[in-house]
Amino acid sequence: MDDLNHIDQEIQKLMWQMRTETLSKMKQPFNVDEKSGRKDLVTTVDKSNEKTIVTKLRELDPDAQILGEEGFGDQIDKATGRIWLIDPIDGTMNFVMQQNNFAIMISLYENGVGVLGYIMDVMNQKLYHGGPNGVFVNDEPLIAPANLHLRDALVGISGPLLINDDHNMQTIARQSRGPRMYGSAGIEFAKVLTGELIGYISYLRPWDFAAGKILAEALNLRVKTIDGGSLSMLSSNVVLVATERASEEIIGLAN
């Protein structure tokens, strides 16, 4: 594998390239299809973005495996070796309905351990990136958010969890200063990284949380399953990212 710093610089360039291409594609007609139902959408932009990213990753790191949401990578069942995870449009419903509040995400894991994470907030022109050695938004370093209690801040909760009161989410929302709902894991992770939210809870697939997990843990945030367990990078689960204090409080209320 090439020098990690070189890889990092190339992926940052790729993320800005993907932002430019995505904004261009938004101005042109694109097709929208349903996957599992009318609330689970995929567009030709999701697919073309993933193909572009996969092609670049194959050039940069030919020995690595790739897991992409739209299936243009590899079939992976073990978290061994180097694995890139791609979410080409995170928040596709927002992309289609609002043309706002969506992200592009890429991450690198090695033997199940996070190495590099990237979240591009496309419309706000912000790239959250880094790893265990530091986290940045564009070129500015981020500092760890204050370790607040649940009662002192806003919390992000996905719509289905809150509406159905899964894991006592309505109680958790009432204990906070208020719930917020953005419809994109990447955007919500970014708001936790910057302290706008004390935490975020949602059912997530690996490509939804992989990048955010790396960045959050580098800023001393906790990323766990809702029952307090450790999170496997290849399994889907109800995921909680939060400050240490809020994480303990939310897990206590949820179980």
C-alpha positions in Angstrom: 0.0 0.0 0.0 1.2 3.5 -0.8 2.1 5.9 2.0 -1.0 6.6 4.1 -0.5 10.4 3.8 -0.5 10.1 0.0 -3.7 8.0 0.1 -5.3 10.5 2.5 -4.5 13.5 0.2 -5.8 11.6 -2.9 -9.1 10.7 -1.1 -9.6 14.3 -0.1 -9.2 15.4 -3.7 -11.6 12.7 -4.7 -14.2 13.9 -2.2 -14.1 17.4 -3.6 -14.3 16.0 -7.2 -17.3 14.0 -6.2 -19.0 17.1 -4.7 -18.4 19.0 -8.0 -19.8 16.1 -10.1 -22.8 15.6 -7.8 -23.7 19.3 -8.0 -23.5 19.1 -11.8 -25.6 16.0 -11.9 -28.3 17.6 -9.8 -28.9 20.2 -12.5 -29.6 17.5 -15.1 -32.5 14.9 -15.2 -31.7 11.8 -13.2 -33.7 8.6 -12.6 -35.2 7.6 -9.3 -36.0 4.0 -8.4 -37.3 2.3 -5.3 -35.3 -0.4 -3.5 -37.2 -2.0 -0.7 -40.1 0.5 -0.9 -41.2 4.0 -1.6 -39.1 5.4 1.3 -35.9 3.6 0.2 -34.7 5.3 -3.0 -31.8 5.0 -5.3 -30.9 7.3 -8.1 -28.6 7.1 -11.2 -26.4 9.6 -9.3 -25.9 7.2 -6.4 -24.8 4.5 -8.9 -22.6 6.7 -11.0 -20.9 8.2 -7.9 -20.2 4.7 -6.6 -18.7 3.6 -9.9 -16.4 6.6 -10.0 -15.3 6.1 -6.4 -14.7 2.4 -6.9 -12.6 3.0 -10.0 -10.4 5.5 -8.2 -10.0 3.2 -5.1 -9.0 0.3 -7.4 -6.2 2.5 -8.8 -5.1 3.9 -5.4 -5.2 0.6 -3.4 -5.5 -2.4 -5.8 -5.0 -5.0 -3.0 -7.9 -3.7 -0.9 -11.5 -4.8 -0.9 -14.4 -2.4 -1.4 -17.9 -2.5 0.2 -20.3 -0.1 -1.5 -24.0 0.5 -0.8 -25.0 0.0 -4.4 -23.1 -3.2 -4.9 -20.3 -2.1 -7.3 -17.6 -3.3 -4.9 -16.9 -6.7 -3.6 -18.8 -9.4 -1.6 -17.2 -9.2 1.8 -18.0 -11.5 4.8 -14.8 -11.0 6.9 -13.3 -7.9 8.3 -9.8 -8.9 7.4 -7.2 -6.9 5.4 -7.9 -3.4 4.1 -11.6 -2.6 3.3 -12.9 0.6 1.9 -16.6 1.4 2.6 -18.6 3.8 0.3 -21.9 5.6 0.7 -22.2 7.5 -2.6 -25.2 9.5 -1.6 -26.1 9.3 2.1 -29.6 10.7 2.5 -30.9 9.9 -1.0 -34.5 10.9 0.0 -33.2 14.3 1.0 -31.2 14.5 -2.2 -34.3 13.8 -4.3 -36.9 15.7 -2.3 -34.9 18.7 -0.9 -31.6 18.7 -2.8 -30.1 19.4 0.6 -29.0 17.6 3.8 -27.1 14.7 2.1 -23.5 13.5 2.2 -20.9 11.4 0.4 -18.9 9.1 2.7 -15.8 7.0 2.3 -13.8 5.2 5.0 -10.8 2.8 5.3 -10.6 0.0 7.8 -7.7 -2.4 8.3 -8.5 -5.7 10.0 -11.6 -4.2 11.4 -9.9 -1.1 12.8 -10.7 2.4 11.5 -7.9 4.2 9.7 -9.4 7.1 7.7 -12.9 8.6 7.5 -14.4 11.2 5.2 -17.8 12.8 5.3 -18.6 15.4 2.6 -21.5 17.7 3.5 -22.2 18.5 -0.2 -24.4 21.6 0.0 -22.5 23.2 2.9 -19.1 22.6 1.2 -17.6 21.0 4.3 -15.4 17.9 4.3 -15.0 16.2 7.7 -11.9 14.0 7.5 -9.2 12.4 9.5 -8.6 9.4 11.8 -6.9 8.6 15.1 -4.3 11.3 14.6 -6.8 14.1 14.3 -10.0 15.3 12.7 -10.5 18.3 10.5 -13.3 20.1 8.8 -11.8 21.3 5.5 -8.4 22.5 6.8 -9.4 23.4 10.4 -8.8 21.0 13.2 -11.8 19.9 15.3 -11.6 19.7 19.1 -13.5 17.1 21.1 -17.0 18.3 22.0 -17.8 19.0 25.6 -18.8 15.9 27.6 -22.3 17.1 28.3 -25.2 15.2 29.8 -28.3 14.3 27.8 -30.4 16.9 29.6 -28.1 19.7 28.4 -28.3 19.3 24.7 -30.2 18.4 21.5 -30.2 14.8 20.3 -30.6 13.3 16.8 -33.0 10.4 16.6 -34.2 8.8 13.4 -37.8 9.2 12.5 -38.8 5.5 12.6 -37.2 4.9 16.0 -38.9 8.0 17.5 -42.3 7.4 15.9 -42.4 3.8 17.0 -40.9 4.5 20.4 -38.3 1.8 19.8 -35.9 1.4 22.7 -37.8 4.1 24.7 -36.8 6.8 22.2 -39.6 9.1 23.2 -38.4 9.1 26.8 -34.9 9.8 25.6 -36.1 12.7 23.5 -38.0 14.1 26.5 -34.9 13.8 28.7 -32.9 15.9 26.2 -33.4 19.5 25.3 -35.2 18.3 22.2 -34.9 15.8 19.3 -33.7 16.7 15.9 -34.1 14.7 12.6 -32.0 15.3 9.5 -32.5 12.1 7.5 -28.8 11.6 6.7 -26.4 9.7 8.9 -23.4 11.6 7.6 -25.0 15.0 8.4 -26.0 13.8 11.8 -22.6 12.4 12.6 -21.1 15.8 11.5 -23.4 17.6 13.9 -22.3 15.4 16.8 -18.6 15.9 15.8 -19.1 19.7 16.1 -21.2 19.6 19.3 -24.4 20.8 17.7 -26.0 17.5 18.8 -25.0 15.5 21.9 -25.7 12.3 20.1 -27.4 10.5 17.3 -29.4 7.2 17.3 -30.5 5.3 14.2 -30.6 1.9 12.6 -27.5 2.0 10.4 -25.8 -0.2 7.9 -21.9 -0.4 7.7 -21.6 2.3 5.0 -23.8 4.6 7.0 -21.7 4.6 10.1 -18.2 3.5 9.1 -16.7 7.0 8.4 -18.5 8.7 11.3 -17.3 6.0 13.7 -13.7 6.7 12.9 -14.0 10.5 13.2 -16.2 10.3 16.4 -13.9 8.0 18.3 -10.9 10.1 17.4 -12.8 13.0 19.2 -13.4 10.9 22.4 -17.0 10.2 21.5 -18.6 6.8 22.1 -19.9 4.7 19.2 -21.9 1.6 20.4 -24.9 -0.5 19.7 -28.0 0.7 21.6 -27.5 -2.0 24.2 -24.0 -0.8 24.9 -22.2 -3.4 22.9 -19.3 -3.0 20.5 -20.1 -2.4 16.8 -18.9 -4.6 14.0 -18.0 -2.8 10.9 -19.7 -5.4 8.7 -23.1 -5.7 10.6 -26.2 -3.5 10.7 -27.6 -2.4 14.1 -29.2 0.4 16.0 -26.2 2.7 16.5 -25.6 5.3 19.1 -22.9 8.0 18.8 -22.7 10.4 21.8 -20.6 12.0 24.4 -19.4 9.6 27.2 -21.9 10.9 29.7 -24.9 11.0 27.3 -24.0 7.6 25.9 -24.2 6.0 29.4 -27.5 7.8 30.1 -29.1 6.9 26.8 -28.1 3.2 27.0 -29.6 3.2 30.5 -32.9 4.6 29.3 -33.0 2.4 26.2 -32.6 -0.9 28.0 
